[in-house]
Structure formats: C-alpha cells, structure tokens
Amino acid sequence: MIPTPKSRLLAARLPLLLLTLSLTGLPAPGRADENLLNYIKGAEVQPKGTWELYQWFTLRQDKGVGSYSGQDYQTEIEHGFNDKLAGAFYLNGQGINTQGLLVDAYIPKDEKYGFKPSGVALSLKYNFLSPIKNGIGVSLYAEPIVGFKDPHSGQDKMTYSFETNLLLQKNFRDDTLIWMTNVGLESTYSKRADVSDLPPDFDWPVVPEMEIEPTIGTGLTYRVAAHWYVGAEAVYQVEFETEVGTERWSIFAGPTVHYGARKWWATLTYFPQIKGGGDVVPGQNDPDLHLVEKTKWEWRFKVGYNF
C-alpha cells in the first residue's frame, strides 16, 4: 500500500499526539485545597459547590520520662461556598496512655483510654489571591475551637480558642514545586476540672488561664512522579501564659510524602522536635527539648475524599 499524504501527516504527528495524551493523564499540581503538607495549609480554597471529607490521625510520643503516648483524631467536612470562601466543621477526639509520669499542673496521674470525644471546631477560609491566577496565593483562615479534654493529661478541661492564620503560597516550575508559609495566632481561655486523690503537694490549679500562641511555619513540596509529592515542613511555636509570661517554645521539622488520586488523596508526615525551651519535665533526659506540652516526635496521617 502506498502511503497517502494524509497518512504521512498522521504518522508525523503521532508522537506529538501520544505525548499530549500522556501528559493529560498526569494529575494537576494539587486540586484546590488538597493538603500537600500536613501542618502547613495552602492558600487555595475548596471550589464552589464541592464537598471534601477529611480524616486526621496524629500520634505524639515520648516525654523523656516514664511512658507517654497521645493520639489525636479529627474528622472534618469542608464545603466551597463560592470560589473565594470555604467553610468546615470538625469533630475532635483523643486517646492517651501515660504511665510513671507526674508534671505539676499538667499530668497529675497515670491515665489510659483508647478514644474519647475531645471537642468541636468551625473554620472559614477566604482567598484574596490565587497562586495559579495571580502568581502568588494569599488567604485568611479563622477557626473557633471548643475543647473539653486536656491533650497532655487526658483529664477534663474546658478550653475556648480562636485561631487566625495568614496563608501564603507560591508555585514554581510549572506548578510542580510548591512553597507554603503560614503565620498564625491562637488565643485560648481554659479551666481545668478538679482531680481527686492527687499526690501530696501536687500543683493542679483550677482557676481560669489565658494563653496566646504565635506560630510560624513553612514547607516545600515537589512532584517527583505522577500522583506523588515529596517535601518537608517546619513549625516554630511560642506560648505566653497568664502568670508566667513566656512559658514554652519549640521547633518541629520533618519530611512529608503525599499521594493524590482522582477522588482522594493522602499525606504522611514524620515530625520530630528539633529544639525547644521553657518548663521541663522533672528528670527528662534531653534538656534542649520542651517536653511538658510537646513530645519528642509526632506522626500525622491525613486522608481526604472529594465528592
């Protein structure tokens, strides 16, 4: 058969056509509000009219003395009201296992349970600039939180918090390299419940307390293959408390891996404490870390489903 001019043109264009089809099979550089990192939020918002269901799990372990493990659970549903504004509702839970560890005002006795409800929260996220359309992403995030369990001891404690964050995002290299930075402030009013059978002379204040917690975090992630991102994130946090002024500070940093499919995604982060200061756990074996309200390391796993 003698090739016709039309068949020759098709053969010449076939490699380009195959390349185009292969590229269109690649995922976009993260759908709007897909969590490419775990501790750092992106500036994009949930698209108008869409819903997303998230499940978080955070494991906090090791205070340098005794045995300590804390588990945090969060179920979140998010809705895009329009292309600028999204809102979410959260149900929080926790588990605790602390043995042979006493810390004045924080851990009064051994406690162990697998899961208990610990609080609820709402959030709003408003996007001013999109990293895709405007070259840089800028959003404002606000979250009121009500809690009724202490995350450190597992005891009853009422907390009322309000968190605000400025979210910045910049995409590079055709949206395959993504940088995100958050600057936040959380204000908290809290009151512990009475605990019976405390050790002699143990300090367990039940008067109301006020805390202010500035936080700054940044992260970078890169698409290494179709569906896969690998990166790192870091968070610096300091807390000021009613009676003592600067109570603690800490720096956490670690690697993150993310997988994004068509309808769902998952992100895993290992987050060790790099440096910290403030109050110390009596007898802790590493004085360069803050282990009263934090732990030596955390793991966080988050999965989301779009519908």
C-alpha positions as CSV (number, residue, x, y, z in Angstrom):
1,M,0.0,0.0,0.0
2,I,1.4,3.4,-1.0
3,P,1.1,6.0,1.9
4,T,-1.1,8.9,1.1
5,P,-0.2,12.5,2.1
6,K,-2.8,12.3,4.8
7,S,-1.4,9.1,6.3
8,R,2.1,10.6,6.2
9,L,0.9,13.7,8.1
10,L,-0.8,11.5,10.7
11,A,2.3,9.4,11.2
12,A,4.4,12.5,11.6
13,R,2.0,13.9,14.2
14,L,1.5,10.6,16.1
15,P,4.5,11.0,18.5
16,L,3.2,14.5,19.5
17,L,-0.3,13.2,19.9
18,L,0.9,10.3,22.2
19,L,2.9,12.8,24.3
20,T,-0.1,15.1,24.7
21,L,-2.3,12.2,25.8
22,S,0.3,11.0,28.3
23,L,0.7,14.5,29.8
24,T,-3.1,15.0,30.1
25,G,-3.1,11.7,32.1
26,L,-0.9,13.3,34.8
27,P,-2.7,14.8,37.8
28,A,-2.9,18.6,38.2
29,P,-0.5,20.1,40.7
30,G,-2.8,19.5,43.6
31,R,-6.5,20.2,43.3
32,A,-7.8,23.3,45.2
33,D,-7.3,22.8,48.9
34,E,-5.7,19.3,48.5
35,N,-3.4,19.0,51.5
36,L,0.1,18.6,50.1
37,L,1.5,19.1,53.6
38,N,0.1,18.2,57.0
39,Y,1.0,21.0,59.3
40,I,1.1,23.9,56.7
41,K,-2.0,25.0,54.9
42,G,-2.1,26.1,51.3
43,A,-3.8,29.2,50.1
44,E,-6.2,27.6,47.6
45,V,-9.9,27.1,48.7
46,Q,-12.4,24.3,48.1
47,P,-14.2,25.0,44.7
48,K,-17.7,26.4,44.7
49,G,-20.4,23.8,45.4
50,T,-18.0,20.9,46.2
51,W,-17.5,18.9,49.4
52,E,-14.5,17.2,50.9
53,L,-14.3,14.8,53.8
54,Y,-11.0,14.6,55.8
55,Q,-9.8,12.2,58.5
56,W,-6.7,13.1,60.5
57,F,-4.7,11.0,62.9
58,T,-1.7,12.3,64.9
59,L,0.5,10.2,67.1
60,R,2.5,12.1,69.8
61,Q,5.1,10.1,71.7
62,D,7.9,10.3,74.3
63,K,8.4,12.9,77.0
64,G,11.8,11.6,78.1
65,V,10.4,10.2,81.4
66,G,8.1,7.3,82.1
67,S,5.9,6.2,79.2
68,Y,3.8,8.6,77.2
69,S,1.6,8.3,74.0
70,G,-1.1,10.7,72.9
71,Q,-3.4,10.1,69.9
72,D,-5.4,12.9,68.3
73,Y,-8.3,12.2,65.9
74,Q,-10.1,14.8,63.7
75,T,-13.0,14.3,61.3
76,E,-13.6,17.3,59.0
77,I,-16.1,18.1,56.3
78,E,-15.5,21.1,54.1
79,H,-17.7,22.9,51.6
80,G,-16.9,25.6,49.0
81,F,-19.5,28.3,49.3
82,N,-18.0,30.1,46.3
83,D,-14.7,30.4,44.5
84,K,-13.3,32.6,47.3
85,L,-14.8,31.3,50.5
86,A,-14.9,27.8,52.1
87,G,-16.0,26.6,55.5
88,A,-15.5,23.4,57.5
89,F,-16.9,21.6,60.6
90,Y,-14.7,19.4,62.8
91,L,-15.2,16.7,65.4
92,N,-12.2,16.0,67.5
93,G,-11.2,13.0,69.6
94,Q,-8.2,11.7,71.5
95,G,-6.6,8.8,73.2
96,I,-4.0,8.8,76.0
97,N,-1.6,6.4,77.6
98,T,0.7,7.9,80.3
99,Q,2.4,5.8,82.9
100,G,5.0,6.8,85.6
101,L,5.0,10.5,84.7
102,L,4.0,13.4,87.0
103,V,4.3,17.0,85.9
104,D,2.9,19.8,88.1
105,A,-0.2,21.5,86.5
106,Y,0.0,19.2,83.5
107,I,0.0,15.4,84.3
108,P,-1.4,14.6,87.7
109,K,-1.7,10.8,87.4
110,D,-1.5,7.7,85.1
111,E,-4.3,7.7,82.6
112,K,-5.2,5.3,79.8
113,Y,-8.0,5.2,77.2
114,G,-8.3,4.5,73.5
115,F,-10.7,7.1,72.4
116,K,-12.9,9.8,73.8
117,P,-14.6,12.8,72.1
118,S,-12.5,15.9,72.9
119,G,-14.0,18.9,71.1
120,V,-15.6,20.6,68.1
121,A,-14.5,23.4,65.8
122,L,-15.5,25.5,62.8
123,S,-13.4,27.2,60.2
124,L,-13.6,29.8,57.4
125,K,-11.0,30.3,54.7
126,Y,-11.2,33.3,52.3
127,N,-8.9,33.6,49.3
128,F,-7.7,37.0,48.2
129,L,-5.1,35.9,45.6
130,S,-4.7,32.6,43.8
131,P,-1.2,31.1,43.2
132,I,-2.4,29.9,39.8
133,K,-4.2,33.0,38.5
134,N,-2.2,35.8,40.3
135,G,1.3,34.3,40.7
136,I,1.1,34.2,44.5
137,G,-1.6,32.9,46.8
138,V,-2.9,34.8,49.8
139,S,-5.7,33.6,52.1
140,L,-7.0,34.3,55.6
141,Y,-8.0,31.4,57.8
142,A,-10.1,31.7,61.0
143,E,-11.1,28.9,63.4
144,P,-13.0,28.9,66.7
145,I,-12.5,25.8,68.8
146,V,-14.2,24.3,71.9
147,G,-12.4,21.6,73.8
148,F,-13.3,19.5,76.8
149,K,-10.3,17.2,77.3
150,D,-6.7,18.1,78.1
151,P,-4.4,16.8,75.3
152,H,-1.5,16.3,77.7
153,S,-3.0,14.5,80.7
154,G,-6.3,13.2,79.3
155,Q,-8.2,14.9,82.2
156,D,-11.3,17.0,81.9
157,K,-10.6,20.6,80.8
158,M,-12.7,23.3,79.1
159,T,-11.0,25.4,76.5
160,Y,-12.2,28.1,74.2
161,S,-9.8,29.1,71.5
162,F,-9.7,31.3,68.4
163,E,-7.1,30.8,65.8
164,T,-6.3,33.0,62.8
165,N,-3.7,32.3,60.1
166,L,-2.3,34.3,57.1
167,L,-1.7,31.7,54.4
168,L,0.9,32.3,51.6
169,Q,1.6,30.1,48.6
170,K,3.9,30.3,45.6
171,N,4.2,27.7,42.8
172,F,7.3,27.2,40.7
173,R,8.5,25.1,37.7
174,D,5.0,24.8,36.1
175,D,3.4,24.2,39.4
176,T,5.5,21.1,40.3
177,L,7.4,22.8,43.1
178,I,5.1,24.4,45.7
179,W,6.1,26.6,48.7
180,M,3.7,27.4,51.5
181,T,4.1,29.6,54.6
182,N,1.6,30.2,57.5
183,V,1.7,33.0,60.1
184,G,-0.8,32.4,62.9
185,L,-2.0,33.5,66.3
186,E,-4.2,31.4,68.7
187,S,-5.8,32.8,71.9
188,T,-7.1,30.4,74.5
189,Y,-9.2,30.6,77.7
190,S,-9.1,27.4,79.7
191,K,-10.1,25.9,83.1
192,R,-9.2,22.5,84.5
193,A,-11.6,20.3,86.3
194,D,-10.9,19.1,89.8
195,V,-8.9,15.8,90.1
196,S,-9.3,13.7,93.2
197,D,-6.5,11.7,95.0
198,L,-3.7,14.0,93.9
199,P,-0.2,13.3,95.2
200,P,0.8,15.4,98.3
201,D,1.8,19.0,97.4
202,F,1.0,18.4,93.7
203,D,0.1,21.7,91.9
204,W,-3.2,21.4,89.9
205,P,-4.6,24.9,89.5
206,V,-8.3,25.1,88.7
207,V,-8.5,28.9,88.2
208,P,-9.1,30.1,84.6
209,E,-6.0,30.8,82.5
210,M,-5.4,32.8,79.3
211,E,-2.8,31.9,76.7
212,I,-1.5,33.4,73.5
213,E,0.3,31.3,71.0
214,P,2.0,32.8,67.9
215,T,3.1,30.2,65.3
216,I,5.0,30.5,62.0
217,G,5.5,27.5,59.7
218,T,6.8,26.9,56.2
219,G,7.1,24.0,53.8
220,L,8.2,23.0,50.3
221,T,7.0,20.0,48.3
222,Y,7.9,18.7,44.8
223,R,6.0,16.5,42.4
224,V,8.5,13.6,41.8
225,A,6.2,11.4,39.7
226,A,2.6,11.2,38.6
227,H,0.4,11.4,41.7
228,W,3.4,11.7,44.1
229,Y,4.8,14.7,46.0
230,V,7.8,14.6,48.4
231,G,8.7,17.6,50.7
232,A,9.4,18.9,54.1
233,E,7.7,21.2,56.6
234,A,8.8,23.1,59.8
235,V,6.9,24.9,62.5
236,Y,8.1,27.3,65.2
237,Q,5.7,28.0,68.1
238,V,5.9,30.0,71.3
239,E,3.3,30.4,74.1
240,F,2.7,33.2,76.5
241,E,0.6,32.4,79.6
242,T,-1.2,34.5,82.2
243,E,1.1,34.1,85.3
244,V,4.5,33.2,83.8
245,G,4.9,35.2,80.6
246,T,6.9,33.1,78.0
247,E,6.0,29.5,79.0
248,R,7.5,27.5,76.2
249,W,8.8,27.4,72.6
250,S,9.6,24.7,70.2
251,I,10.7,23.9,66.6
252,F,9.5,20.8,64.8
253,A,10.6,19.8,61.3
254,G,10.4,16.7,59.1
255,P,9.7,15.0,55.8
256,T,6.3,14.7,54.1
257,V,5.0,12.4,51.3
258,H,1.7,12.9,49.5
259,Y,-0.3,10.8,47.1
260,G,-3.2,12.3,45.1
261,A,-5.6,10.2,43.1
262,R,-8.7,11.4,41.1
263,K,-11.2,11.4,44.0
264,W,-9.0,11.0,47.1
265,W,-5.6,11.9,48.5
266,A,-3.4,11.0,51.5
267,T,-0.5,12.8,53.3
268,L,2.0,11.4,55.8
269,T,4.5,13.5,57.9
270,Y,7.1,12.5,60.4
271,F,7.6,15.5,62.7
272,P,10.5,15.3,65.3
273,Q,11.2,18.1,67.7
274,I,14.5,19.8,66.8
275,K,14.8,22.3,69.6
276,G,12.7,23.7,72.5
277,G,12.7,25.5,75.8
278,G,10.7,26.6,78.8
279,D,9.4,24.4,81.5
280,V,10.9,20.9,81.8
281,V,9.6,17.5,82.8
282,P,11.3,16.5,86.1
283,G,14.1,14.2,85.3
284,Q,13.8,14.5,81.5
285,N,16.9,13.2,79.7
286,D,17.2,15.9,77.0
287,P,17.2,19.5,78.4
288,D,17.3,21.0,74.9
289,L,13.7,20.0,74.1
290,H,10.4,21.2,75.5
291,L,8.5,18.0,76.7
292,V,5.9,19.4,79.1
293,E,3.3,20.3,76.4
294,K,5.1,18.7,73.5
295,T,6.7,15.3,72.8
296,K,10.0,14.2,71.1
297,W,8.2,13.3,67.9
298,E,4.9,13.1,66.1
299,W,3.5,11.2,63.1
300,R,0.5,12.7,61.3
301,F,-1.6,10.9,58.6
302,K,-4.4,12.6,56.8
303,V,-6.7,11.3,54.1
304,G,-9.3,13.3,52.1
305,Y,-12.1,12.3,49.8
306,N,-13.8,14.7,47.2
307,F,-17.4,14.5,46.4
